[in-house]
Amino acid sequence: MNQHEWIHLADRVVAKNYGRFPVVFTKGKGTKLCDADGKEYLDFVSGLAVNNLGHCPPSVVKAIRDQAEKLLHVSNLYHVEPQIELAELLAKHSFADRTFFCNSGTEANEAAIKLARRYFHDQGKPEKNEFITMRNSFHGRTLASLTATGQEKFHEGFGPLVPGFHYVPFNDIKAVEKAVTPRTCAVMVEPIQGEGGVNIPDPGYLKGLRKLCDDEGILLIFDEVQVGLGRTGTLFAYQGEDVEPDIMTLAKSLAGGVAIGALVAKDEVISSFVPGTHAATFGGNPLASAAGVAAFKELAKEETLAHCREMGNYFTERLSTLKEELDVVQGVRGRGLIIALELSIPAKGIVLKCMEQGLLINNVKEKTLRFLPPLVVEKEEIDKACDILGGILGNLK
Ligand SMILES: *Cc1c(COP(=O)(O)O)cnc(C)c1O
């Protein structure tokens, strides 16, 4: 079947919960994707920060092949070798002691919400069960994570939501201070808001949250599902701010393109997950964990992180030049290789024009373009992307 026929079939049989672009990708390598008709694209979306190592990274592909021949699945009634290995890597490279594995970002956040409540239940303070989360946040689509998500458009028609969530503006420490009550159990925040528009808080904001949580005896949860794992130029975004959470959630690029989710925490907190409290059938299964071990080893390399910082600086400079040259460009912001370009015009049309010219990007707000190239991107590819984008933005009628 050709691309047109696939899309026609999808139109009949696949749920219409996504506004999809009319393209079917069939192959990928590094920063390149190929559609069903053979057209090549430069991918600056990276599966929404999943393909941090590019498409089909060789070490991950090999790990999947090797593991697939040995064991695909075994229940968490038993120990799983690669799961233990990945948990050890996470403990070695982060503030955390232990990991709970699941299959997605939203599931990791559900686990964080349950763990925070259970932690205070175990301390004899079951009344501490409420959360403070941020406006414009994104934490996922299952009910508790959806409730935590501070954007009404995602809530519409799905009530009643989970009780006990309060929203405050992002990057406003005073607002959090005011919202804390004796019922608060945790503050949940993305160190940089991804879906909300690549919003970077002021220096000291996350540290301020840490201090507030310490003073009030409540937990601090960082959702690093999008900005963790090298994306901002440090292995975890919190490391760039010199502040540690009590619980951190991960997913997206943790297994180099295979579905996985993780909650990591210090012993003292995660010990509330005793047998019977929480579970996931596929969580930390042999295949995903083996992919995770291979991917994590690449992501944690200092050369991967240094390359991300270098390319991030280069990309930001090139985009800043566009800002100087073109009136439609209002601003550039980012850290590492999560970068946004603020426009004075709707971004959607620009995304489509880029796609026609073989460049994949997306938009997060009506007038905001977001770039999430693989961390292995090279200067020539950034040049190519900027040339395409500059050409389009410079020739608007
Ligand atoms: C993508 C994302 C999620 C949800 O992850 P899923 O795997 O789609 O459930 C949660 N939090 C953040 C910050 C994300 O970017």
The ligand as a MOL file (V3000), in Angstrom:
LIG
                    3D

  0  0  0     0  0            999 V3000
M  V30 BEGIN CTAB
M  V30 COUNTS 15 15 0 0 0
M  V30 BEGIN ATOM
M  V30 1 C 4.8670 13.4630 27.8680 0
M  V30 2 C 4.7860 13.8950 29.2800 0
M  V30 3 C 4.0340 13.1620 30.2210 0
M  V30 4 C 3.1620 12.0020 29.8360 0
M  V30 5 O 3.8750 10.9260 29.3350 0
M  V30 6 P 3.0870 9.7340 28.6070 0
M  V30 7 O 4.1480 8.7140 28.3720 0
M  V30 8 O 2.4850 10.2990 27.3590 0
M  V30 9 O 2.0370 9.2680 29.5380 0
M  V30 10 C 4.0970 13.5590 31.5460 0
M  V30 11 N 4.8370 14.6150 31.9180 0
M  V30 12 C 5.5460 15.3500 31.0410 0
M  V30 13 C 6.3670 16.5040 31.5350 0
M  V30 14 C 5.5420 15.0260 29.6850 0
M  V30 15 O 6.2270 15.7680 28.8050 0
M  V30 END ATOM
M  V30 BEGIN BOND
M  V30 1 1 1 2
M  V30 2 1 2 3
M  V30 3 2 2 14
M  V30 4 1 3 4
M  V30 5 2 3 10
M  V30 6 1 4 5
M  V30 7 1 5 6
M  V30 8 2 6 7
M  V30 9 1 6 8
M  V30 10 1 6 9
M  V30 11 1 10 11
M  V30 12 2 11 12
M  V30 13 1 12 13
M  V30 14 1 12 14
M  V30 15 1 14 15
M  V30 END BOND
M  V30 END CTAB
M  END
